[in-house]
């Protein structure tokens, strides 16, 4: 039970991290596009 919960939490944090990275990358790209 705890193992499953832990895996789920790890997965969630990994997904959250990649979403944050993606959002940062997208916003930088967006700024880059709007800059030019």
LINSULFEN-V373581 format. One line per field, one symbol per residue. phi: phi as a letter, one per 20 degrees, with the letter a starting at -180 (. if undefined). psi: psi as a letter, one per 30 degrees, with the letter a starting at -180 (. if undefined). Layout:
phi = ???
psi = ???
This chain:
phi = .fffgffffffffffffffffffffffffffffffe
psi = eeeeeeeeeeeeeeeeeeeeeeeeeeeeeeeeefe.
